Amino acid sequence: MLINRKIKEVWKDNPHIIIGKHGWESVIDEFKRQIKKNKVIKVKLLKSARVHPVEEIAQSLAEKTNSKLIEIRGYQIIFFKR
C-alpha cells in the first residue's frame, strides 16, 4: 500500500529527471542516484529526446538501471527500484 501512495504522490510532483536532446544515456548515473534515494521516480521526456518511441526508451532505462517500469502517461514515466 505504501508504494501505491508513493506512486500517486510522484505523479503530482515535478519530474525527478528531465531527458532532453542529449538522450537518456547521459542521465543514467543521476537516474541511479535518484531511484536509490527516492525508490519511486518520475522521468519526463522533452520533444528533443523523442527520437525513439517512449515505450522503447522506458524499457531501456529500466533494464540499464535495474529498476521496474510502473507506468507511462504521455511523455512521463514512473519507475520503481526493485
Buried (B, 14 or more C-beta within 10 A) or exposed (E): EEEEEBBEEBBEEEBBBEBBEEEBEEBBEEBBEBBEEBBBBBBBBEEEBEEEEBEEBBEBBBEEBEBEBBBBEEBBBBBBBE
